[in-house]
Amino acid sequence: MIIFQLYKNLSYLKKAKISLFKFSFIYDKFVFL
């Protein structure tokens, strides 16, 4: 149960990291424009 919770949190963090990376990439493009 605890391992499943950790795995869920890890996948959530990974998704958040990817979305943050996409956001920063778009932000950089807007800054350079």
C-alpha positions in Angstrom: 0.0 0.0 0.0 2.8 2.5 1.0 4.9 1.4 -2.0 1.9 2.0 -4.3 1.4 5.5 -2.8 5.1 6.3 -3.4 4.9 5.1 -6.9 1.8 7.2 -7.5 3.6 10.3 -6.0 6.7 9.6 -8.2 4.7 9.4 -11.4 2.8 12.6 -10.4 6.1 14.4 -9.8 7.4 13.1 -13.1 4.3 14.5 -14.9 4.7 17.8 -13.1 8.3 18.0 -14.1 7.5 17.4 -17.7 4.7 20.0 -17.7 7.1 22.5 -15.9 9.7 21.8 -18.6 7.2 22.4 -21.4 6.0 25.6 -19.7 9.6 26.9 -19.3 10.3 26.1 -22.9 7.2 28.1 -24.1 8.2 30.9 -21.7 11.7 31.0 -23.1 10.2 31.3 -26.6 8.0 34.2 -25.5 10.9 35.9 -23.9 13.0 35.6 -27.0 10.1 37.0 -29.1 
